[in-house]
Amino acid sequence: MTFRRTWATMRKEIKHIVRDPRSLVLALAQPFLMLLLFGYALSLDVDRIPTLIYDADGTSRSRDLTQRFLASRFFEIRGHVNSYDAIEREIDRGSVLIGLVVPQDYSRRVDAGTDAQVQILLDGSDANTATIALSYVSSLIQNYSLELRSEGRGSGTRPAPPIDARLRVWYNSTMESKNQVVPGLIAVIMMIIAVLLTSLTIAREWETGAMEQLLSTPLRPAEMVLGKMMAYLLVGVMDVAIAMAVGIFVFDVPFRGNLLLLAGASLIFLFGALCWGIFLSAATRSQVMAYQLGIVTSFMPSMVLSGFVWAIDNMPEVIQWITRIVPARYMVTILKVIFLKGVGLEALWVEFLCLLAFATLVFLGAAYKLRQKLG
C-alpha cells in the first residue's frame, strides 16, 4: 500500500461528499435530531404516577397517611373517591395507575398498636412501570410505618427501632435515567450513522459504472477501503462531537472521564463501523440491498443487544453470548463508564481490545471482499 494512492481515493470521496450538500447536512444533523428525540422521549424515570385515594376511615390518622402521597413528587393525586367501583372504573380506562384504599378501622388499629393494613390497587398491564411504582409505594408506607413505630403509637411496650440504613448512590446520585440513556445513545447513533454512510459507497461505484475506471488504476483493495473510510471518518468525528456537545450541554449529563481516552475509543469504533458499511457495499453491489442490510445489522443489534436500555445480565444466556459479537455493546460500556465514573484504561482494556479486534477483522474482511469483486 502507498499513502499517495490512499490519499487520492480519500480526496475523490471527499469531493463526492461536498458535491451533495443536502446529504452532508443530513448526516451532520441526524445525530443531533436523534439524540434530542430519543433523549427526551426515551425516559426510564417513573414519576407523577396518577393515583386515586379511597379513604374509608376519614380520620386525622388516615389523612396523615394520604398527605404523604400528596407531598411526594412520585405521585399525582387525581382525586378522592368513595368506593372501590370508582377506582376500578378509572384503572380500566387507563386514567390512573394506583388506587390507595384506607379501611374504616385504620386509625383504631394504629392507636391500638396492632397491624393497620392499607390496600394498594395497581394496574399491572405495564409490568416495568408497575414494578417501579410498587417500589415507590412500598418505600413510602414503610418509612411512614417506621416513623409510627419510633413514636411508639398505641399501648404496650414500644418496639425497638429497626436498623437505620443510610443509603448513598454513587456516580448517578439523582438516579436520573438520562444519565444512563444519553451516553449509550451516543454509541447507538454512531453505529447506525457510520454504517449507513459507507454502505452505499462501493455499490454506487458499480451502479454508476465508475468501478471500471477504478479497475484500470493501480489502486489496491486495502487502499480503496482506507481511502473511502477516511473520508467518511471525518464526517463521523463531527457527528461524535455534535452528539457529545448535546449530551453534556443540552441534557446536562456529567462528564468525569478522560476526553482523549473517549476520543481514541470513538475513532476505533467508527473505523470498524465504517469498514462494516464498506463490507456490506462490496458484498452486495446494490445500493438498496446494502442500505437494508446496514439498517438490519446496525440498528436492531445496537438498540436491543448492546445493554443500551435493557441489562445484558437479565437476558437469556444464549442471547448474552450473542451480544459478545455486537460492537456497540463495548462502546456503550466505555461511554457510560467514562461519562459517569471517570475511570481509565485499567478498567476498560477488555472493551478496547474487543473494539480493536472488531475493527481489524472488518477491515480485512472488506479488503478481501473487494479483492474478490475486483477479481
N, C-alpha and C positions, 0 to 999 in steps of 0.2 A: 504494500500500500504506500501511496505517496500523499503528503499533505496537500500538494498542489491540486491533484485531481479531486480530492475530498472537498477542498475549499471551493473549487469551481462548481461542484454539484450543490454545495450549500448556497452559493450566490445565485445559482439558477433557481433554486427552490424559494429563496427569499423574494426574488422578483415575481414569482408566481403568487406569493402571499400578498405582496404590496399591490399588485395589479388588481386584486379583488378586495377592495377596502371594506365592502359590506361583510364579507366572511371574516375579515380580520377584526372588525369592530364586534361582530357577534362572538368570536372566540374570546375576546377580552371581556365582553360584558356578561357572558354566560356564567362564569364563576360568581360574579357579583350578584347577579339576579338569583341564581340557585341558592347561594348562601343566605341571602335575605329571605327567600321563600321558605326554605327548609328550616332555617334558624328560628324564624318566628312561628312557623306552622307546626314543626315537629317538636313539641314540648312534652316531656315526661312528668312535669310537675302537675300535681293534683291539688288544687285549692279552690276556694269558693264553691264548695260542694253544696248543691241545692238540698235543703233539709226542711222537713216538716216536723212540728212538735205537737204531740198529743199529751197534755198534762192533765191527767185524770185526778191528781191529788189537789192541785191548786193551792198549795200552802207556801209559806216562805222558804221551807226546805227545798221543795221542788223547783221553785223559781230561782233559788240559788244555783241549782244544777243547770237549768236551762240557760241561765245567764252566762255560764261558762262557754256554752256553744255560741251564744251571741257575740261574745268578746273574742272568740278565736277567728283568725283570718282564714282558717281552712274550711269554715262552714258559712254558708249563706242561708239564713233562715227565711224561708219563703212564706211563713205564716204559722198560725196555731189553729189546730182543728179539734173537733170534739168527738171523733170516732175513728175506729180502725178503717172503716169503709172509705173515708176521705183520703187516708194515706195510701190505701191500696189503689184507689182510682188514679191518684196523681203519679204513683210509681208505674202503673200500667201505661199512662200517657207519656212517660219519659220526662215529666216535668221536674221530678225530684229523684235523688239517688238514695237518700236516707230518710227514715222515719224514726223519731225518738218517741217512745211511749213511756210515760211515768205513771205507774199504777196508783190506785187510790190509797193504799196503805204504805206508801213510800215514807212519808215523814214519821209515821208511827214506828216503823221498823228502825229508822235512823235513830230516833230518840231512845228506843229500847236497846240499842246496841246490837241488834241482830242484822242478818244479811238483808239489805234493801236492794231488791232487784229492779232493774230497768230493762226495757226491751228495745232492741235495735232492729229495725226492718230495713234490709239492704237489697237494692237491685243488683243482682249478680250477673246480668246479661253481658256486661263488660268485665271479665274476670280480673284483669290487671288493675283497672280503676277501682273496682270494688275492694280488692285486697288492700290497696293503699288507703282507701277511705276507712276501711275497718280498722286499720292500724292507728289512724288518727283518733277515731272514736275510742278505741281501747286505751290509748295513751291518755287521752283527756279524762276519761272516767277513772282510770287507775290513779292518776295524780290527785284527782278530787277525793277519791276514797282514802288515799294516804293522808291527805290533809285532815279529813274527819277522824281518822284513827289517831293522828298525833294530837288532835284537840281533845280526845277522849270522849267522843259523843256517846251518850247512853249511860247506863248504870253498870256497876260491877267494876272489876279490875281493868284498868286501862292496859291494852296490849302494848308491848314494846314496839317502837317504830322500826320499820324494816331497814335494811342496809341502804345507805344513802349513796347511790351510784352517781358519780359525776362524769358526764359524757363530754368528750372533746373530739370534734371531727377535724381531721387533717385534710389539707390540700383543696377541699371544697367545703369550707365551713358553713356556707349558706345553703348547701345542698341544692343548688340550682341546676336543673338539667342542662341548661345552655352551656355550662362549663364543661359538660361531658359531650354534648352533641356537636358543638361547633368545631372543636379540633378534629373529631372523627369525620365530620362532614367535609372538611378541607381535603382529607385523603381520598374520600369517595369522589369528590368533584375532580380532583387531579387525575384520578384513574380514568374516569369517563371521558373527560375532555381530551386527555393525551391520546387515548386510543382512537377516538373519533377524528382527531386532527390528522393522523397519519394513515388511517385505514383506507383512504381514497387515493393516496399518492401514486403507488405503483399501478393500481388498476386504472387510474386516469391516464397514465402514460400509454398503457396498452390500448385503451379505448379511443384515444385521440391519435394514435399512430406515432407518437413521439418515441416509443420504445425502440423502433427500428433505427432511429438516429443515434440513440444511446448505444445500441449494439455495434455500431460502426466505430465507436471510440474505444480507446484502451481502458475505459473505466471498469474497475473490478467490482464484483457484487458487494464486498465489505465496504468499499469506498462509497458506493451508491447509498447503502444503508446509513452510513455515518453522515454523509453529506445531507441527505434528506432529513435525518433525525435531528441534526444540529440546528437546522433552520427552524424547525418547529419547537426545539428545546428553548429557543429564545422566547417564543410565544408562551410556552408553558411556564417559564420562570416569571414572566409578567403576570400570568394568571395566579401563580402561587403568592406573589407579592400582594396582589389585589385581595385575595382571599384572606391572607394574614392580616392585612390592614382592617378589613371588615370585621374579622373576628375580635381583634384587640380594641379597635376604636368605636365600632358600632355596637357590638354585643358585650363589650367590656369584659372579655374573658382574660383572666390573669395570665401573664407570660412570665414564667420564673426560670426558664432554662437558657441554654446557650444558643444564640442565633446562628452561629457558624455551624454548630452541630446539626441544627434543623435544616440549614441550607444544604449541607452535604447529603443528608438523608433524602431531601426533596429532589436533588439532582439525580441521585442513584435511582430513585423510584420513577422519576419522569423518564429517565433513559430507558428503563425496562418497559414502561407502559408505551412509550412512543415506538420502540422496536417491535412490541407486540402488534401494534396497529400496522406497521410495515409488513410484518409476517403475514397477517391476515390479507393484506392487499396483494402481496406477491402470490399467496396460495390460491386466491380466487380469480384474479384478473377481472373481476366485475365490481364496479363501484357499489351497486345495490347490495350484492351479497356481502361485500366487505363491510359495508356500513351496518347491515343487520347483524353480522357476526360480532362486530365491535360492540353493539348495544348489548347483545346477549352475554358476551364474555366479560364485559366491564361493569355494566350497571347492576345486574342481579347479584353476582358474587360479592361485589363491593358493598352493596346495601345490606344483604342478608347474612353473608358468611364472614364478615370482617370483624365482628364484635362492635360495630359502629353503634347499634342500638341494642341488639339482643346479645346477652353474655354468652360467649362460646362455651363456658363451663356448664351451662344449663342445656346445651344441645345434646342429642343422642351421640354416643361415642363414635359411630360411623361418620356422622356429619362433622364431628370435631376433627377427625383425621382428614376429611376433605378440605377443611378450612386451612390446612397447612400448605396447600398449593395456591392459596389466594394471596397475592402480594399485598393487597390493601389491608389485610389483617395486620401485617407487621408495621405498615406505615401508620395505621390508626393507633397502634400501641405506642409508637415513637412520638407521635404528635401529642397524645394525651399525657404521656409521662413528661415530655419536655415542657409542655404548656403548664401543667398543674403541679408537678413535683419538682421540676428543675434539676433532675439528676443527669449524669453524664453518660459517657460511653461505657463505663464499667457496668452499668445496669442494662444497657441496650445493645451490647455487642452481638448477641444472638440474632436480634432483629436486623441489624445491619448486615450480618453475614448472609442471612436469608434473602435480603433485597439484592445484595451483590450477586448471589447465585442466580436469582431470577433474571437480573439484567444481563448477565453473561450468557446464560442459556438461550434467552430470547434473541439476543443479538446474533449468536452463532446460528440459531435456527432460521432467522430472517435472511442471513447471508447465504446459508445453504439452500434455502427455498428459492431465493432469487437466482442462484447459480444454476439450479435445475431449470428454471424458466428461461434463463438466457441461453442455456444449452439447447 
